[in-house]
């Protein structure tokens, strides 16, 4: 049944309406505005001495996510029914060009370089999970993302791989470690 609610939580026979009187498009736009706001605010928490690092990480991750996003949309794996710049780009501008690259900045500058390998794997896994869980919720309750031939574990794996690539690139670019081993150091 449609009660005119944008979002509702269904549990068996009961439906709990959330945001009474809002249509789904308004909620989708509200989520986009909130994510932009949070992402912009988070930029203030980048340490001043790491701004150069942050800009390189940001640009690298934008290049990677732009390609991956275009590929996923082009192969009809995912769709973004509600998005910014809809006539220009089929991907989510917010996620591919802004939110994910900013999250990658924090991932790289706070990476636990001196920790044991298992802690580094947990750190990487936590970031992947932290980006995947909200996406799955957004897929189920909004029109921002629609999985066509995609599953949550593809998202988790692609985030894991792209974060790892960003770390390897960051480490190489800034020569953070002169040892030959690259993986998880």
C-alpha positions as CSV (number, residue, x, y, z in Angstrom):
1,X,0.0,0.0,0.0
2,X,1.1,3.5,-0.7
3,X,0.5,5.8,2.3
4,X,2.1,8.8,0.7
5,X,5.3,8.4,2.7
6,X,8.7,8.7,1.1
7,X,10.3,6.1,3.2
8,X,8.8,3.4,5.4
9,X,10.1,0.4,7.2
10,X,8.2,-2.8,6.7
11,X,8.3,-5.5,9.3
12,X,5.8,-8.3,8.7
13,X,2.3,-6.9,8.7
14,X,3.3,-3.4,10.0
15,X,4.6,-0.5,8.1
16,X,6.2,2.3,10.0
17,X,6.1,5.5,8.0
18,X,9.1,7.9,8.1
19,X,9.0,11.5,6.9
20,X,5.2,11.8,6.6
21,X,4.0,13.8,3.6
22,X,7.3,13.9,1.8
23,X,7.5,12.4,-1.7
24,X,10.4,10.1,-2.6
25,X,12.0,12.7,-4.9
26,X,12.2,15.2,-2.0
27,X,13.9,12.7,0.2
28,X,16.4,11.7,-2.5
29,X,17.3,15.4,-3.0
30,X,17.6,15.9,0.8
31,X,20.0,12.9,1.0
32,X,22.1,14.4,-1.8
33,X,22.2,17.8,0.0
34,X,23.1,16.2,3.3
35,X,25.9,14.2,1.7
36,X,27.3,17.2,-0.1
37,X,27.2,19.2,3.2
38,X,28.9,16.5,5.2
39,X,31.6,16.0,2.6
40,X,32.3,19.7,2.4
41,X,32.5,20.0,6.2
42,X,34.8,17.0,6.4
43,X,37.4,18.9,4.2
44,X,38.0,21.2,7.2
45,X,39.4,18.2,9.1
46,X,42.2,17.5,6.7
47,X,45.4,18.6,8.4
48,X,47.0,21.6,6.8
49,X,50.4,19.8,6.4
50,X,48.6,17.1,4.4
51,X,46.7,19.4,1.9
52,X,49.2,18.6,-0.9
53,X,48.9,14.9,-0.2
54,X,45.1,15.3,-0.1
55,X,44.9,17.0,-3.5
56,X,47.0,14.3,-5.2
57,X,44.9,11.5,-3.6
58,X,41.7,13.3,-4.5
59,X,42.7,13.6,-8.2
60,X,43.9,10.0,-8.4
61,X,40.8,8.6,-6.9
62,X,38.6,10.8,-9.2
63,X,40.3,9.3,-12.2
64,X,39.8,5.8,-10.9
65,X,36.2,6.2,-9.9
66,X,35.3,8.1,-13.0
67,X,36.4,5.2,-15.2
68,X,34.9,2.5,-12.9
69,X,31.6,4.5,-12.7
70,X,31.3,5.0,-16.4
71,X,32.1,1.3,-17.0
72,X,29.5,0.2,-14.5
73,X,26.8,2.4,-16.0
74,X,27.8,1.6,-19.6
75,X,27.6,-2.1,-18.9
76,X,24.1,-1.6,-17.4
77,X,25.3,-3.0,-14.0
78,X,23.9,0.0,-12.0
79,X,21.7,3.0,-12.7
80,X,21.3,6.3,-11.0
81,X,17.7,7.4,-11.6
82,X,18.1,10.6,-9.4
83,X,21.4,12.3,-9.9
84,X,23.1,15.6,-10.5
85,X,24.1,16.6,-14.1
86,X,21.8,13.9,-15.5
87,X,22.1,15.2,-19.1
88,X,25.9,15.2,-18.9
89,X,26.8,12.0,-17.0
90,X,25.1,8.7,-16.2
91,X,27.0,8.2,-13.0
92,X,26.6,9.8,-9.6
93,X,28.6,13.0,-9.6
94,X,28.4,13.2,-5.8
95,X,29.8,9.7,-5.2
96,X,32.3,9.3,-8.1
97,X,33.8,12.7,-8.1
98,X,33.4,14.1,-4.6
99,X,32.4,11.8,-1.7
100,X,34.5,8.7,-2.5
101,X,37.6,10.7,-3.3
102,X,37.3,12.7,-0.1
103,X,36.8,9.5,1.9
104,X,39.9,8.1,0.2
105,X,41.9,11.2,1.4
106,X,41.1,10.3,5.0
107,X,41.8,6.6,4.3
108,X,45.3,7.4,3.0
109,X,46.4,10.1,5.4
110,X,45.4,8.1,8.5
111,X,46.5,4.7,7.1
112,X,48.2,2.7,9.9
113,X,51.6,2.4,8.3
114,X,53.4,1.2,11.4
115,X,50.8,-1.5,12.3
116,X,50.8,-5.2,11.6
117,X,49.5,-6.5,8.3
118,X,46.2,-7.9,9.9
119,X,45.4,-4.4,11.3
120,X,45.9,-2.9,7.9
121,X,43.6,-5.4,6.3
122,X,41.0,-4.7,9.0
123,X,41.4,-0.9,8.4
124,X,40.9,-1.4,4.7
125,X,37.9,-3.7,5.3
126,X,36.3,-1.3,7.7
127,X,36.4,1.5,5.1
128,X,35.0,-0.8,2.4
129,X,32.2,-1.9,4.8
130,X,31.6,1.7,5.9
131,X,31.0,2.8,2.3
132,X,29.0,-0.4,1.3
133,X,26.5,-0.5,4.1
134,X,25.0,3.0,3.5
135,X,24.9,2.3,-0.3
136,X,22.9,-0.9,0.3
137,X,20.5,1.1,2.5
138,X,20.2,3.8,-0.1
139,X,19.6,1.2,-2.8
140,X,16.7,-0.3,-0.8
141,X,15.0,3.0,0.4
142,X,15.7,5.6,-2.3
143,X,15.9,6.1,-6.1
144,X,19.5,7.3,-5.9
145,X,21.0,4.0,-7.0
146,X,19.4,1.0,-8.7
147,X,21.2,-2.3,-8.9
148,X,20.5,-3.9,-12.3
149,X,23.1,-6.6,-12.5
150,X,25.1,-5.7,-9.4
151,X,25.3,-7.0,-5.9
152,X,26.5,-5.4,-2.6
153,X,29.6,-7.6,-2.6
154,X,30.7,-6.2,-6.0
155,X,30.6,-2.7,-4.4
156,X,32.5,-3.9,-1.4
157,X,35.2,-5.5,-3.5
158,X,35.5,-2.6,-5.9
159,X,35.8,-0.1,-3.0
160,X,38.4,-2.4,-1.4
161,X,40.5,-2.6,-4.6
162,X,40.2,1.1,-5.4
163,X,41.2,2.2,-1.9
164,X,44.1,-0.2,-2.0
165,X,45.2,1.2,-5.4
166,X,44.9,4.7,-4.0
167,X,47.1,3.7,-1.0
168,X,49.7,2.1,-3.3
169,X,49.8,5.1,-5.5
170,X,50.0,7.5,-2.6
171,X,52.8,5.5,-1.1
172,X,54.7,5.4,-4.4
173,X,54.1,9.1,-5.3
174,X,55.3,10.5,-2.0
175,X,58.0,7.8,-1.6
176,X,56.7,6.9,1.9
177,X,58.6,3.7,2.0
178,X,61.8,2.9,0.2
179,X,61.5,-0.9,0.6
180,X,60.7,-3.0,-2.4
181,X,57.6,-4.6,-0.9
182,X,54.4,-2.7,-1.8
183,X,51.6,-4.8,-0.6
184,X,50.1,-3.8,2.7
185,X,53.2,-1.8,3.9
